[in-house]
Amino acid sequence: MSFTSLAFIVFTIIVLSTYWLARRREWQNLILLAASLVFYGWIHPWYVALIGASTLADYFLARAVAADKMRSRSWLTLSLAHNLGVLAFFKYYDFFNEALAARMAQVGLPADALLVNILLPAGLSFYTLKKIIYLLDVSRGTFQPTHSLVDFALYVSFLPQVVAGPIDRPQTLLPQIQSNRTWSWDFLAQAWPLFVMGFFKKIVIADTIQSIVNRITSLDEPSRFMALLGALGFTLQLLADFSAYTDISRGTAHLFGYQTSENFKRPYLATTPSEFWNRWHITLSTFLRDYIFFPLRRALLKAKTYPAWLVQATPPLLTMLISGIWHGAGLTYLVWGIYHGFLSLGYQLAGIQGDWKPANLFKRFAAWLMMFSFVVFGWMIFRAPSIDWVARVVFLAPWMNSPEEWIMGVVVISMLLFYAIPLFIKIGLDQWVKPDSWWMAGYYAIVTVMTILYVNSSTTDFIYFQF
């Protein structure tokens, strides 16, 4: 059930009506939990069995971590092994099984049983990360585990977030789950602009540009110019697609009386890697920073036995490597993570990090252009069909295969500008115009009309559903 489908709209209206008719918080939580599981298991009901079993296990493991101080580390290790093991199996089995089957066939062992595709449950990476954060915070003593299984299960499977985030921490979401909620028309007022922008960015921008990106990345031997056009297209498509999901997710949460995290803050205006990750997929970036980067750096500094270069290089490289692995099995994700690790390290070595700001407007533009170019190249690696494809583009491909590609380039760039301009206008309106102004109302009216004109019977799934 896609967020942009008619089925989801009807489903949400029915759930909201039932939810707000229930006056008591306990009944509201049960209704929302049931709705979350129905939504999650709409296409593949066995997903519910997986999320249910893992949620039940972590509920009791978290309580054991908090109650049994003598063996809390053992209980935490068991929980992490369980979560990471499930994640690794479903994410990476298909990546390794063909190679393993080939090796077994070489030595005469039967390998037919290995050649089975394992379906990756939607949102597995997201709700697994939420549970890991919960367990780690309980083990650190910064959060007390809830005694209500319903509340914990709702935190894990919260309908607006279960498929692709945002990855709200327990300190943000669980207190809201445990609080009384009554309907306010402010919820609709807060949700409506998010729905308008979410549907517009997904249906009008992301789904339209997707066809261009798919055509280019399906070419066996594209020129560097065509690969650049594809990378620019994917850069816009990914931002529109993922931020659209976040907008609709936050809007849906508002209707249920929840405030959830903003996941994007104009990331393509960043001038450094650290600024980019503070603006892009913020809930994942802050997890990587707080639970991997900082603890690793503190451990290396505390040891006082490692050379300075290793202490400086290891945290960004390992953190971004883990980010690449989290996104999925495949050398493209792995290389993308390593690439961003070296990019962050390079800026650190140059003394460009933290709150660094260029001295004047020209230098700021140059810094932005350089960072944006790095980001675009990274997205080319991320979207590429294979690392061999990237290598051919970078090292072997000509700049152009034919003079006619100039014409295609003008067309593609014109289309990208046409679909990017509304996002630039929105940035300006957010900066200079009040939310309740006529200018903002006019903007929303125009993008609503465009969405209606572009909508059809079906839309593609959001990109991050596959993670």
N, C-alpha and C positions, 0 to 999 in steps of 0.2 A: 504494500500500500504506500504509494509515493505521496509525499507532502503536497504535490501539485495535482493530485488526482481528485476527481469528483468524489470517489469513494472515501477518501480521507476527510474531505470537507463535511460530508454527511455523517461520517463516523464521529467526528469531533463535535458536531452539533448535538448528536444524541448523547454522547458522554457528558458534555457540558451541562445539558439539561438535567440529567440524572445526578450529576455531581453536586450541582448547586441546590438541588431540592433536598439533598441530605444536609442537615444542619450541623451534625456532630462531626468533628474532625476525624474520628476513627472510621466512620462510615465513608467520608470523603476519600480517605486514604485507601480503603478497601476497593472502592469503585475505581479510583485512578490506577491502582495496582492491577486490577482485573483488566481495565482498558489497555494498560501498557503491555500486558502479556498477550492480549488478543491482537493488538497492533503488531507486536514483534513477531508473533507466530502466524500472521495472516497468510503468507505465502508458503512457509515451511513450518508446520506446527511443531516439528521436533526441536526447533530452536528453543521453544519454551522449556522443554525437558532439560536442555543443556544449561540455560541460564538459571533455571530453578534449582538444579542440583548444585551448581557452583555457588549460588547465593546462599543456599542452606549450609553448605560446608563452611563458607567464610564467616557466616553469622556466628557459628559456634567456635570457630578458630579465633576470631577476634575477641570473644569473651574469654576464651582460655588464655590468650596473650595478656589480657588485662588482669585476670584473676590469679594466674599462676606465675608469680614473679620468678620463681626458681627456674622454670622451664619456658619462660616467655619467648626466648630466642629460638628454641626448638619448635614451638608452635608457629612462630612467624616464618621460620624456614620451611615448614611443612606447607603453609599457606602460599608462600611465594612459589614453591616447587609445583604445587597444584595449579596455580594460575598460569605461570609461565609454561608449564608442561602442556596444558590444554591449548594455550595460544600457539605454541611452537608446532604442535601436532597439526592443527587445522591450517596454519599459515604456511608451513614449510614442507609438509608431506609431499605434495605434488611436485615441489621443486627438486626433491632428492630421490623420489621413488623410481623415476625412469633410469637415472644413472645407476642406482643400486640394482635394479632389475637387470640392466645390461651386464653388470659385473657378475651377477649370479648366473645368468645364462652362459657366460663365458666359461664358467667352471662346471657347467652341467647341472646346476640346481634349478628346480622349478621356480619361476618368477611371475607366473600369471596373476597370483593373488596380490602382488604389489602394484600391478598396473591398473589401479582403480583411482579415479579422480575423487578427491575428498572435497565436498562442498564447504566453502568457508562461510560460517554463519555471519550474517550482516551485523556490524557493530561490535564484533567480538573484541577487537583491540580497545575500543572505547570503554565498554563496561568492565573489562578486565582491569584497565588502568584505574578506573574509579575504585574498584575493590582493593587494588594494591595500595593506593593512596590511603584509603581508610585503615588498612592493616598497619601500614607504616606509621601513621599518626597515632594510632592506638598504642603501638609498641613504644613510641617516643614519649607517650604520656601527654601529648598535646591535644588529644581528643578522647573522650570517654565513649566506649561502645554503647549503642542503644540497646535497651532491653526488649524492644518490640521487633519481632521478626518482620511484621508487615512494613514498618517504617524503613528498616534496612533494605528489604526487597524493593520497596518503592524508590529508594535512593539509587539502587543499582539499575533498575529497569524503567526509570522515569520516562514516560512516553515521549516528551519532546526531545530527549537526549539519547535514547537507547541505541539508535542506529549510527549517529555520527557526531555525538557531542552537542554542545561544549562539555568538557570534562570538569564539571563543577566539583569542588572539594567538599567533603562532608561538613566542614565548618560553614559552608555557604548554603548547602541544600538541606541538610538534615534539620537544622533549627526551623526552617520554613515548613518542612513536613510535620514537625511536632507542634506547630503553632495553629491556633484557631484561625479560620479564614471565612470571611463573609463577602458576598458579591459587592463589587463597586463598579460603577460605569467607567471609572478611571482605568480599569483593567482593559476594557475595549479601546479606550482612547490611546493607551500605550501600545496596544497590540496592532491596531489598524495600520499605522505607517510601516511597521515591520513587515506585515503581510504584503502590503502594496509593493515595497521594494524587493522583498524576497521573491514573489512571483514574477516581477518584472525582470530581475537579474537572471533568474533561472530560465524562464520561457523565452524572453526576447533576446537576451545576450548570450548566455552560456549554450543553450541548445542550438542557436543559429550558428555560432562560431565553431561548434563542435564538428560540423560537417567539413569545414575547411581544414581544421587540424587533422582530422582522420584521413582526409585525402592525401595530405602532405606526408604524414608519418607512415602511410601505407606504400609510399614510393620506395623501391629497392635502392635506387641510387640517385637521391635528390642532390641538386647543387647546394652549395653553401647558402646561396641567396634564398632558395626555397625552404631550406631547413630553418633559416632565420625567420622567415615569415611564419612557419609553423610554430616556432618557439614563441614568437610574439603573440600569435593567436592563442596558444595554450596559456600564456601568462595572463591574458585577459579572461579566458574561459574559466580557468581554475579559480581566480579570485571571485568572479561573478557566481560560479556554481557553489563554491563552499560558503561564501558569505551569504548567499541566498538561503542555503539550508539553515545557517545560524540565525538569520533574521526570522524565518518561519518558525524555527524552534523556540526562539525567545518570545515571539508573538503568541505561540500556543501556550507557553508557560505563563505568560501574563494572564491569559484567559482563565487559567486555573488558580490565579492568585499568587504566582511565584515570580521572583526576580532572579534571572539567571545571567551568567557572565557574558560580556561582550567579547567576541573572539577575534575581531579585526578592527584595527584603527589606522586606516590609510597606509598599509604596509609598503606600497610601492613608492612612497615619498621618502623612505628611509635613506640615510646617507652612510650608514655603517651596518655591518652584520648584526651587531648587538641591538641596534635600533630596529632593524628589520624583524628580528625574532621577538622583540617587545611589542610588535604590532601585528605579527602574523600568527594565526592559530595560537592565540595567547595562552589558553588553558593548557595546551600541550607544551608550549615553550617554557612556561613557568614550572611545570612538573620536571622537565629535563634540567632546568636551572637549579631548582630547590632540592631535588632528590638524587641527582646524579652529579652535575657539574660542581656545585659548592661542596657537597660531602667529599667528593673525590679530591678536590683541591685542598680541602682542610686536612684530609688524611695524609696526602703527600707532603704538605708543609709540616705537619706534626711529626712525621717520621724523621725529618732532618737528615736523611741518608741518601736522598736522590739529588742528582745535579739539577741546577736551576732550569736548564733548558727542558728537562723531562717534566718537571713540575709545571712548567708553563704550557708545554705542548700536549700533555696527556689529557687534561680535562676537556678542552674543546674538541679534540679529535675523537675521543671515546664517546663523548656525549652525542655528537652528531652522527657517529657510526651507529649508535643505538637508535637514534631517530630514524636513520635509513632502514635498519632492520625492522623497526616497529611498523614501518609502512608496508612491508611485505617481502616475500621471497623473490629474489631476482637481482641480478648484478646491477641493473640500472638504479634501483633504490640504494643498494650498498655503495655504489660509486657516488651517487648524489649526496649521501651522508658524508662520505669521506671528503668530497669536494668542498662542502660547506664547513667541515671541520678545518681544513687547511685555509679556507677563506677567512674564517674567524681568527685563526692563529696568525695569519699574515697581517691582518689589521692590528692585532695586539702587538706584534713585533714592531709595527710602524708607529705605535703609540696612539693609534686611532681607535678609541673605545669609550664606553661609558657615556658621559655627557659632552663628548667632544663636539664642537661646532665650528664650521668653517668661518674664516674671518670676515668674508664679504659675500655679496650675492653671487658674484662670478664663481668664486671657489665653492660655494654651496651647490651651485648648478653642476659644476664639474664633479663634485663628490657624489651628487645624486645620480648623474649620468653613469658614472663608473659603477656604482653599487647596483643600479638598475640593470646594467649590462651583465654583471655577474649573476644576478637573480635570473635573468632571462636564459642565460646559458645553463644554469642549474636546472631550470624547468625543462629545457630541451633534453637533458640527460634523464630526468624523471619520467618524461612522457615517451621517450624513444622506445621502439619495439625491441631493441637489443643494444648492448654495448658495442657490438661489431658495427651496427648502423651508425652510432655516434663516431666511432673511430674512422669510418669511411668518410663521413661528412667533414670531420676536422682535418684529417691528414691526406685524403686522396681526392675528394670531390673538387671539381672546378667551381669558380665563383658562380658561373652561370652555364647551363647546358645549351641554351639557345637565346638569341636576342628577344624572342617572344616572351620570355619570362619577365621582362621589364613591364610589359602590359599587364600580366597577371599580378605582378607585384603592386602596381598602382591600384588595381582593383581591390586586392586583399587589404592593403594598407588603408584605403578609403573606407572599406567596410569596418575595419577595426576602429578607426577614428570615429565613424558614425555611431558605433555601439559604445565607445568609451566616453564620448562627450557627455551623455546623461549622467555618468558617474562623476565626472569633473564638476558638472553643474551642481550636483547634490553636495559635493564637498564645499563648494562656495556658499551654497544656501545654508548649510549647517554652520558655517563659520560666521556668516554676516547677517543672517535673517532669523527672526524669531520663529519657533516651531508653529505657532498659531497664526502666522502672517498669511496674507492673500497670495504672496509669491510662492510659499510652500504648498498651499492648497492647490494653486494652479499647476505646480510641478507634479503633484501626486495625481491630479486629474489627467494630465497628459500621459504619464507613464501607465496609468490604469487603462486608458484607451488603447495604447500600444500593446499592452498585454492581451487585451481582449482580441485585438486584430491578429495577434500572433498565435493565440492558443489553438490547439487542435485536440483531437480525441486522446492523444497519448503524448507523454514527454519521457525523455530518457531519465534513468536513475541518476541521482547525485553521485559525483565522482567518488566521494569519500565513503559511499556505501560499501565499496570493495575492501575497505580497510577495517 
